[in-house]
Amino acid sequence: MHKPDLSGEWTLNREASQLSPEVAPVVERGFVRVSRPGVSHARWDGDTLVFSDTTPTPNGAMTIVFRYELHDERRRLRAAEQLRGAGREMDNVWVFDREPS
C-alpha cells in the first residue's frame, strides 16, 4: 500500500486550526517542514503518520503525540496534537496549507 507523501513546507492556517485555550492567544503564525527520511519515533497508522515522543521533565514524564493527515485533495496538512503528563493536558488541531513548489 502506497503511503501519502507528507514531505514539503506547510504554513499554519490559524482560522482552520482548533487550539487549546493555553495556546490560542499566543499563536499568530507558524510553519512545519516534513522530511520523511530519518524521522524517529514515527509509524504509519493507515494513511496517518503518528509521531510520539516522551520527554523527562522536573514534573515527571511528558508525552506528546502528533497524528499527521492530508486533507482537501492533499493541499492541507492536519496535525492533531495530544500532550499528556508533567501536570499538563492539552489537545490542539493544527492545520497547515501546502506552500507552492
Buried (B, 14 or more C-beta within 10 A) or exposed (E): EEEBEBEBBBBBBBEBBEBEEEBEEEEEEEEBEBEEEEEEEBEEEEEBBBBEEEEEEEEEEBEBBBBBBBEEEEEBBBBBBBBBBBEEEBEBBBBBBBEEE
